[in-house]
Amino acid sequence: MDILIATLIVAAVGLFCAAMLVLAAKFFAVSEDETEKSIRECLPGANCGACGYAGCDGYAKALAEDKGKNTVKANLCIPGADATAQAISEILGVEFEDVVEQVAVVHCYGDCNHTSNKMDYVGIQSCEAAKTMYGGDGKCTFGCIGLGDCVKACPQDAICLKNGIAHIDTRKCIGCGICVRTCPQKIIDLMADVESVLVTCNNKEKGAAARQKCTNACIGCKKCEKTCQSGAITVLNNLATIDYSLCTGCGECAKNCPVGCILVSDFNGIHKAK
Protein backbone atom coordinates (compact mmCIF):
# COMPACT_ATOMS: atom_id res chain seq x y z
CA MET A 1 0.00 0.00 0.00
CA ASP A 2 2.86 2.42 0.84
CA ILE A 3 4.42 1.76 -2.59
CA LEU A 4 1.09 2.42 -4.33
CA ILE A 5 0.60 5.72 -2.45
CA ALA A 6 4.14 6.84 -3.32
CA THR A 7 3.56 5.97 -6.98
CA LEU A 8 0.31 7.92 -7.07
CA ILE A 9 1.94 10.94 -5.45
CA VAL A 10 4.81 10.91 -8.01
CA ALA A 11 2.31 10.52 -10.87
CA ALA A 12 0.18 13.39 -9.55
CA VAL A 13 3.22 15.66 -9.24
CA GLY A 14 4.24 14.71 -12.78
CA LEU A 15 0.77 15.50 -14.16
CA PHE A 16 0.69 18.81 -12.30
CA CYS A 17 4.12 19.83 -13.68
CA ALA A 18 3.10 18.80 -17.20
CA ALA A 19 -0.07 20.87 -16.94
CA MET A 20 1.91 23.87 -15.72
CA LEU A 21 4.36 23.54 -18.63
CA VAL A 22 1.48 23.38 -21.13
CA LEU A 23 -0.09 26.50 -19.61
CA ALA A 24 3.26 28.32 -19.57
CA ALA A 25 3.86 27.42 -23.22
CA LYS A 26 0.41 28.75 -24.11
CA PHE A 27 0.42 32.00 -22.16
CA PHE A 28 4.11 32.90 -22.47
CA ALA A 29 4.61 31.86 -26.08
CA VAL A 30 6.32 34.38 -28.35
CA SER A 31 4.60 34.70 -31.70
CA GLU A 32 6.89 33.98 -34.63
CA ASP A 33 7.20 36.54 -37.39
CA GLU A 34 6.39 34.71 -40.62
CA THR A 35 8.43 37.18 -42.65
CA GLU A 36 11.47 36.56 -40.47
CA LYS A 37 10.95 32.81 -40.78
CA SER A 38 10.69 33.00 -44.58
CA ILE A 39 13.84 35.11 -44.82
CA ARG A 40 15.74 32.77 -42.52
CA GLU A 41 14.89 29.84 -44.79
CA CYS A 42 16.47 31.71 -47.72
CA LEU A 43 19.79 32.27 -45.95
CA PRO A 44 22.57 29.67 -46.35
CA GLY A 45 23.13 29.13 -42.61
CA ALA A 46 26.85 29.89 -42.63
CA ASN A 47 26.42 32.20 -39.61
CA CYS A 48 29.63 33.90 -40.69
CA GLY A 49 28.68 37.48 -39.84
CA ALA A 50 29.75 38.78 -43.27
CA CYS A 51 26.45 40.68 -43.42
CA GLY A 52 27.38 42.64 -40.31
CA TYR A 53 24.85 40.91 -38.05
CA ALA A 54 25.14 38.14 -35.47
CA GLY A 55 24.60 35.25 -37.83
CA CYS A 56 21.73 34.41 -40.16
CA ASP A 57 19.10 34.72 -37.41
CA GLY A 58 20.24 38.24 -36.59
CA TYR A 59 20.17 39.30 -40.24
CA ALA A 60 16.73 37.76 -40.83
CA LYS A 61 15.34 39.52 -37.77
CA ALA A 62 16.81 42.87 -38.83
CA LEU A 63 15.33 42.56 -42.32
CA ALA A 64 11.90 41.58 -41.00
CA GLU A 65 11.82 44.47 -38.51
CA ASP A 66 12.99 46.88 -41.20
CA LYS A 67 10.31 45.85 -43.70
CA GLY A 68 9.09 48.87 -45.63
CA LYS A 69 11.89 51.18 -44.41
CA ASN A 70 14.60 49.77 -46.69
CA THR A 71 17.41 50.80 -44.36
CA VAL A 72 18.70 47.23 -44.03
CA LYS A 73 19.88 46.06 -47.45
CA ALA A 74 18.69 42.72 -48.82
CA ASN A 75 21.99 42.06 -50.61
CA LEU A 76 24.36 41.75 -47.65
CA CYS A 77 24.64 37.94 -47.67
CA ILE A 78 27.87 37.31 -49.58
CA PRO A 79 27.82 33.48 -49.25
CA GLY A 80 24.24 33.38 -50.54
CA ALA A 81 25.10 35.69 -53.45
CA ASP A 82 22.50 36.91 -55.98
CA ALA A 83 20.12 33.96 -55.54
CA THR A 84 19.62 34.73 -51.85
CA ALA A 85 19.32 38.47 -52.44
CA GLN A 86 16.69 37.85 -55.12
CA ALA A 87 14.63 35.61 -52.82
CA ILE A 88 14.78 38.10 -49.94
CA SER A 89 13.83 40.98 -52.24
CA GLU A 90 10.74 39.09 -53.38
CA ILE A 91 9.69 38.37 -49.79
CA LEU A 92 10.11 42.00 -48.75
CA GLY A 93 8.76 43.43 -51.98
CA VAL A 94 11.83 45.58 -52.60
CA GLU A 95 13.95 46.10 -55.67
CA PHE A 96 16.68 43.52 -56.20
CA GLU A 97 20.24 44.77 -55.78
CA ASP A 98 23.26 42.85 -57.01
CA VAL A 99 25.55 41.22 -54.45
CA VAL A 100 29.25 42.03 -54.70
CA GLU A 101 30.65 38.51 -54.43
CA GLN A 102 33.96 38.34 -52.60
CA VAL A 103 36.76 35.86 -52.11
CA ALA A 104 39.49 35.55 -49.52
CA VAL A 105 43.08 36.15 -50.63
CA VAL A 106 46.43 35.76 -48.86
CA HIS A 107 48.84 38.69 -48.86
CA CYS A 108 51.89 36.49 -48.47
CA TYR A 109 53.91 34.28 -50.77
CA GLY A 110 56.76 33.67 -48.39
CA ASP A 111 56.81 29.90 -48.79
CA CYS A 112 59.80 27.65 -48.17
CA ASN A 113 61.25 28.62 -51.57
CA HIS A 114 61.37 32.31 -50.67
CA THR A 115 62.11 32.41 -46.95
CA SER A 116 63.30 30.22 -44.08
CA ASN A 117 62.81 29.71 -40.37
CA LYS A 118 64.68 31.52 -37.64
CA MET A 119 64.02 28.80 -35.07
CA ASP A 120 62.44 25.40 -34.53
CA TYR A 121 59.04 25.91 -32.97
CA VAL A 122 57.92 23.15 -30.60
CA GLY A 123 54.56 23.87 -29.06
CA ILE A 124 50.84 24.08 -29.69
CA GLN A 125 50.24 23.69 -33.42
CA SER A 126 48.32 26.92 -33.79
CA CYS A 127 49.23 30.17 -35.53
CA GLU A 128 47.75 32.11 -32.60
CA ALA A 129 49.96 30.26 -30.14
CA ALA A 130 53.11 30.41 -32.28
CA LYS A 131 52.71 34.16 -32.80
CA THR A 132 53.30 34.72 -29.08
CA MET A 133 56.77 33.16 -29.50
CA TYR A 134 58.71 35.97 -31.22
CA GLY A 135 56.09 36.33 -33.97
CA GLY A 136 56.31 32.72 -35.14
CA ASP A 137 59.19 30.59 -36.38
CA GLY A 138 59.65 32.37 -39.74
CA LYS A 139 62.25 35.04 -40.37
CA CYS A 140 59.50 37.36 -41.58
CA THR A 141 57.24 38.22 -38.68
CA PHE A 142 54.69 39.79 -41.05
CA GLY A 143 54.05 36.64 -43.11
CA CYS A 144 52.03 33.44 -42.89
CA ILE A 145 52.94 31.34 -39.86
CA GLY A 146 51.68 28.25 -41.65
CA LEU A 147 50.13 26.20 -38.87
CA GLY A 148 46.67 26.23 -40.42
CA ASP A 149 44.29 28.09 -38.12
CA CYS A 150 42.53 29.32 -41.27
CA VAL A 151 42.43 25.79 -42.69
CA LYS A 152 40.62 24.51 -39.62
CA ALA A 153 38.21 27.45 -39.59
CA CYS A 154 37.17 27.35 -43.26
CA PRO A 155 33.68 25.81 -43.63
CA GLN A 156 34.21 25.17 -47.35
CA ASP A 157 37.53 23.29 -47.24
CA ALA A 158 38.83 26.04 -49.53
CA ILE A 159 42.18 26.55 -47.78
CA CYS A 160 45.21 24.28 -47.69
CA LEU A 161 48.83 24.55 -46.60
CA LYS A 162 51.41 24.23 -49.36
CA ASN A 163 55.15 24.74 -48.96
CA GLY A 164 54.54 26.17 -45.50
CA ILE A 165 51.94 28.85 -46.26
CA ALA A 166 48.18 29.07 -46.70
CA HIS A 167 46.69 28.85 -50.19
CA ILE A 168 43.05 29.63 -50.98
CA ASP A 169 41.12 27.91 -53.75
CA THR A 170 38.83 30.77 -54.72
CA ARG A 171 36.67 28.36 -56.75
CA LYS A 172 35.49 26.94 -53.41
CA CYS A 173 35.47 30.20 -51.43
CA ILE A 174 32.07 31.66 -50.51
CA GLY A 175 33.49 34.91 -49.10
CA CYS A 176 32.29 34.33 -45.55
CA GLY A 177 35.36 36.02 -44.06
CA ILE A 178 35.81 33.55 -41.21
CA CYS A 179 39.44 33.00 -42.20
CA VAL A 180 40.02 36.77 -42.21
CA ARG A 181 38.94 37.02 -38.58
CA THR A 182 40.86 33.86 -37.64
CA CYS A 183 44.29 34.79 -39.00
CA PRO A 184 46.40 36.36 -36.22
CA GLN A 185 48.77 37.88 -38.79
CA LYS A 186 45.95 39.73 -40.59
CA ILE A 187 47.36 38.66 -43.97
CA ILE A 188 44.04 37.30 -45.28
CA ASP A 189 41.65 39.78 -46.79
CA LEU A 190 38.40 39.81 -48.76
CA MET A 191 38.22 41.35 -52.21
CA ALA A 192 35.64 41.39 -54.99
CA ASP A 193 36.14 38.29 -57.12
CA VAL A 194 36.09 40.37 -60.29
CA GLU A 195 39.48 41.85 -59.38
CA SER A 196 42.60 40.33 -60.89
CA VAL A 197 45.60 41.99 -59.21
CA LEU A 198 46.99 41.08 -55.79
CA VAL A 199 49.98 42.20 -53.72
CA THR A 200 51.38 38.97 -52.26
CA CYS A 201 53.31 40.56 -49.42
CA ASN A 202 52.57 42.05 -46.02
CA ASN A 203 56.07 43.07 -44.89
CA LYS A 204 56.24 46.72 -43.83
CA GLU A 205 59.98 46.89 -43.22
CA LYS A 206 62.32 48.85 -45.46
CA GLY A 207 63.39 47.13 -48.66
CA ALA A 208 66.79 45.79 -47.65
CA ALA A 209 65.54 44.39 -44.34
CA ALA A 210 62.48 42.85 -45.96
CA ARG A 211 64.50 41.16 -48.73
CA GLN A 212 66.90 39.66 -46.22
CA LYS A 213 63.96 37.77 -44.75
CA CYS A 214 61.98 36.91 -47.89
CA THR A 215 62.91 37.10 -51.57
CA ASN A 216 59.25 37.74 -52.45
CA ALA A 217 59.02 40.78 -50.17
CA CYS A 218 57.94 44.18 -51.43
CA ILE A 219 60.90 46.58 -51.30
CA GLY A 220 58.81 49.75 -51.44
CA CYS A 221 60.60 51.00 -54.57
CA LYS A 222 57.41 52.70 -55.85
CA LYS A 223 58.01 51.48 -59.39
CA CYS A 224 54.47 50.06 -59.46
CA GLU A 225 53.10 53.35 -58.16
CA LYS A 226 54.85 55.30 -60.92
CA THR A 227 53.81 52.78 -63.59
CA CYS A 228 50.09 52.70 -62.73
CA GLN A 229 48.26 55.05 -65.10
CA SER A 230 45.06 55.07 -63.03
CA GLY A 231 46.70 55.97 -59.72
CA ALA A 232 45.43 52.76 -58.12
CA ILE A 233 48.67 51.85 -56.36
CA THR A 234 50.36 53.70 -53.53
CA VAL A 235 53.23 52.61 -51.34
CA LEU A 236 52.37 53.05 -47.66
CA ASN A 237 54.70 51.94 -44.87
CA ASN A 238 57.08 50.42 -47.44
CA LEU A 239 54.32 48.22 -48.87
CA ALA A 240 52.38 48.50 -52.14
CA THR A 241 48.63 48.89 -51.65
CA ILE A 242 45.94 48.68 -54.34
CA ASP A 243 42.81 50.83 -54.43
CA TYR A 244 40.46 48.53 -56.32
CA SER A 245 38.01 51.33 -56.99
CA LEU A 246 40.65 52.76 -59.34
CA CYS A 247 42.33 49.58 -60.58
CA THR A 248 41.65 48.67 -64.24
CA GLY A 249 43.34 45.28 -64.05
CA CYS A 250 45.84 46.17 -66.79
CA GLY A 251 48.63 44.27 -65.01
CA GLU A 252 51.34 46.83 -65.75
CA CYS A 253 52.25 46.99 -62.07
CA ALA A 254 52.97 43.25 -62.02
CA LYS A 255 55.06 43.46 -65.20
CA ASN A 256 57.20 46.22 -63.73
CA CYS A 257 57.58 44.90 -60.18
CA PRO A 258 61.31 44.08 -59.83
CA VAL A 259 60.74 41.42 -57.16
CA GLY A 260 57.57 39.87 -58.59
CA CYS A 261 55.42 40.30 -55.50
CA ILE A 262 52.39 41.53 -57.48
CA LEU A 263 50.27 38.77 -58.95
CA VAL A 264 47.77 38.92 -61.82
CA SER A 265 45.33 36.02 -61.82
CA ASP A 266 41.71 34.90 -62.14
CA PHE A 267 40.18 35.04 -58.67
CA ASN A 268 36.63 34.10 -59.61
CA GLY A 269 34.80 32.61 -56.64
CA ILE A 270 32.38 29.72 -56.32
CA HIS A 271 29.38 31.75 -57.47
CA LYS A 272 30.94 32.69 -60.81
CA ALA A 273 32.62 29.29 -61.18
CA LYS A 274 29.15 27.73 -61.20
Phi, psi and omega in degrees: 000319179299320180295319180297316179298317180297319180296317180296321179296314179298318180296319180295318178297319179297316179295320179296315180296320179297318179296320179296321179294320178297315179296319180296319180296327182283313187274338181251011181294142177260121182294137183269131178285117182295327178295315179299318180297317181296319179294317181300324180292337179280332185285148186288343178084017179289333181051041186272339181082008180298336180283346181098002180243168183282074178082180183296322179299317180295320180291318179298318180295317181297319179294317181295318180289335183270359186310126179095338181270328178061033175266340174257116185290146181272001184246030183271349182276099181291315178299326180282338177058205187296325182299317179292317179298321179296315181296318180294319180299321179292321179295317183274347181071035179245166182289137180291135175238137183296144176269135175274096182294141182232159175226156177272140178227153182253122178271057177197132173229032181275063180281188185292348177273346184244341181215181180213174182272151177261349180198167174263114181273124176236109183178199179299129182281073181213136178300320181299318180288316182295329181298329180290343179261083176058033177077018180101175185274350181281154178298323178271116182276001178262345188269186180294130178282330170080024178257002167082029174300321180292325179298315181291330184278334186294121181281351184252002183056039183265356183240138175223165176257129180221126182054033173091000178226164181282138175234137181249126174274099185295340179292342178255345187287133178257000177074029183288333178082007180296320180294326179300315181283340182276325186293118181287342180274348181058039179259357178257135184222161175258138174218156179301135186284003174272350179284158185226001182240136183218134173274117185264048178208153179227004184286127183251014176279166177294155189313308184298316180294320181294317182291332177295334183261334181204128182284353176262000187291144174290133182259003177065031185284344179070014178294323178294322180296320181286330183283325186295117182284339183263000180068030184275345183245133173227150177258113179240131181053045177067017183226132179292135180229136183255130172265102186291344177288343179250341185292133178259355180074022183292332177083006180296327180297319180293321180295328185261358179289118184292339181252355176071031181267004175252127186249137173247123184203174176265112182255022180308133181270186186300327184290322178278331179295330179292000000 
